Amino acid sequence: MLINIRGIPKPELLAALVSAVPPRTPFTLEEATQAIEEKRLENGALRPLWFDIIGGREVYVNITGDHADDEMFDRFAQKPRAMNAVVGELRKRFPFPAEEEPG
């Protein structure tokens, strides 16, 4: 299922997602920012934000656009609807943009 991630800062999202997979230990905002910056090309453009193994954890998630598919992430998080739960918690701090309905 596609999860709407629009308006959530990518480092915040990545840190929360990586922290939600086994061994479920904190993955810091600084670590997430560094992982995203490593995707930056010499010309300053970003490659797609696709992560498979990060911080020794299998996350298998693409957070490039405004929606992310939860199927692979949920499998490796070993919880159904794990990504939905993570995004739901982040939405408390980063609500949907005013012009947009949830979905």
Secondary structure, DSSP 8 states (H G I E B T S, - for coil): -EEE-TTS-HHHHHHHHHHTSTT-----HHHHHHHHHTTB-TTS-B---EEEEETTEEEEEE-SSSEEE-HHHHHHHTSTTHHHHHHHHHHTTS---TT----
